[in-house]
């Protein structure tokens, strides 16, 4: 588990425990004395509480969608997202990736990754 991922997941884990009343010990102290066990606990939490992404939600209803060699859905976001469609389409059924920079993307592969793996808010 990467350090930044661990830190983010640890905070989600602690927040979840605090909200449910299950945090009955000082996790920070536990983490210092038992780092391997703390990492295992956070990894288990993440496994049991996966991040909700567009890709994960799409796979629930369309499990056979194509994937890129990078492991993300191989569907151009501008073909399915009305906001991107209005701003990015060049009229040839492909997006103009140069214009994607307005949305913070630098090309089709990065656009797919950012769009499909973007974390969704819980409803």
C-alpha positions, -999 to 999 in steps of 0.1 A, spaced: 0 0 0 14 34 -10 20 59 18 -4 85 5 -31 59 -1 -26 45 34 -29 80 50 -61 88 32 -76 54 39 -65 55 75 -85 87 80 -116 73 64 -112 41 85 -109 62 117 -138 84 108 -160 54 101 -151 38 134 -157 71 153 -191 76 136 -201 41 145 -187 41 180 -163 13 173 -131 32 179 -123 23 215 -86 28 215 -60 54 204 -53 43 168 -23 66 165 -5 50 194 -15 15 182 -1 24 147 33 34 162 37 2 182 21 -21 156 26 -6 122 22 -39 102 -10 -47 120 -23 -11 115 -16 -13 78 -34 -47 76 -65 -32 94 -66 -3 70 -62 -25 40 -90 -48 52 -112 -17 58 -106 -5 22 -113 -40 9 -146 -41 27 -154 -4 18 -143 2 -17 -142 37 -32 -172 44 -53 -160 54 -88 -177 58 -122 -159 27 -134 -170 5 -105 -206 17 -109 -205 11 -147 -191 -24 -142 -220 -33 -119 -244 -28 -149 -221 -35 -178 -194 -60 -167 -181 -67 -202 -170 -31 -212 -137 -28 -230 -106 -18 -210 -75 1 -219 -41 -15 -214 -39 7 -183 -69 -10 -167 -95 18 -172 -127 17 -192 -120 22 -228 -149 46 -236 -142 82 -243 -159 103 -215 -170 129 -240 -192 102 -256 -211 96 -224 -209 128 -204 -232 155 -217 -211 184 -202 -179 171 -218 -198 163 -250 -210 199 -254 -176 214 -248 -152 189 -263 -166 171 -293 -150 181 -326 -179 167 -347 -160 136 -359 -172 112 -331 -138 117 -314 -128 142 -289 -104 170 -295 -79 162 -267 -63 196 -270 -95 211 -257 -96 187 -228 -70 208 -211 -99 231 -201 -110 202 -178 -75 195 -165 -68 165 -188 -38 162 -212 -50 135 -236 -74 106 -242 -57 80 -219 -54 105 -190 -89 117 -197 -103 81 -195 -83 74 -163 -93 106 -146 -129 104 -156 -136 67 -149 -116 65 -117 -129 97 -102 -144 92 -68 -181 97 -66 -199 113 -37 -220 89 -16 -258 95 -20 
